Amino acid sequence: SAVISQKPSRDICQRGTSLTIQCQVDSQVTMMFWYRQQPGQSLTLIATANQGSEATYESGFVIDKFPISRPNLTFSTLTVSNMSPEDSSIYLCSVEQTGTGDYGYTFGSGTRLTVV
Amino acid sequence: GENVEQHPSTLSVQEGDSAVIKCTYSDSASNYFPWYKQELGKRPQLIIDIRSNVGEKKDQRIAVTLNKTAKHFSLHITETQPEDSAVYFCAATLLTGSARQLTFGSGTQLTVLP
């Protein structure tokens, strides 16, 4: 299955600043997804990122707050901009694997963000 | 869009007993239903999945059943062990759609008591 390297694994940031999270995949994938998981909660999709096109954002998430880049088929970044304490959460990237006999969605290890 | 409801939110069982977690989905077009296990501080890990063309799938102590008519699917864990303790999430999506993002249930905290 695909291996995803996500970094940073955690960070503590000052309010008003921005943090960029990176995900690197060891194989080419068409679709990458960014999720937010607040403490004790389920996973909420922020946006879908396809290479060569603008990311598609879910209701409640906007590009100005969560800009996404997808420069190639193995890499994506999510930036959390102008952070406030309400942005404290775990952010996860995910990819859709479409290999023969090996279908599924794999997750990165997550970035635990604390905004102070 | 798709909506997935999951219950119970917490489940405690004695070691060796069975555990069942249930999910319902709203979009009759959804055709792929994975289950994830998330241990504390770890990423979600796929444990089993099922497609809409089958009604049941087993993998050792884990099984998933799907009722397309009723739009619900369930995770069954037999002979539970303490290491099964974790949060379990169900999810649903339409594989042939252009979006194909997973919609997750709210999660079930399973505790297996030794």
Chai-1 contact restraints between the chains, C-beta under 6 A:
chainA,res_idxA,chainB,res_idxB,connection_type,confidence,min_distance_angstrom,max_distance_angstrom,comment,restraint_id
A,F33,B,Q101,contact,1.0,0.0,6.0,A-B,restraint_1
A,S42,B,F104,contact,1.0,0.0,6.0,A-B,restraint_2
A,S42,B,S106,contact,1.0,0.0,6.0,A-B,restraint_3
A,S42,B,G107,contact,1.0,0.0,6.0,A-B,restraint_4
A,L43,B,F104,contact,1.0,0.0,6.0,A-B,restraint_5
A,L45,B,Q101,contact,1.0,0.0,6.0,A-B,restraint_6
A,T48,B,Q101,contact,1.0,0.0,6.0,A-B,restraint_7
A,G104,B,L46,contact,1.0,0.0,6.0,A-B,restraint_8
A,Y105,B,L102,contact,1.0,0.0,6.0,A-B,restraint_9
A,F107,B,R43,contact,1.0,0.0,6.0,A-B,restraint_10
A,F107,B,P44,contact,1.0,0.0,6.0,A-B,restraint_11
A,S109,B,R43,contact,1.0,0.0,6.0,A-B,restraint_12
A,G110,B,R43,contact,1.0,0.0,6.0,A-B,restraint_13
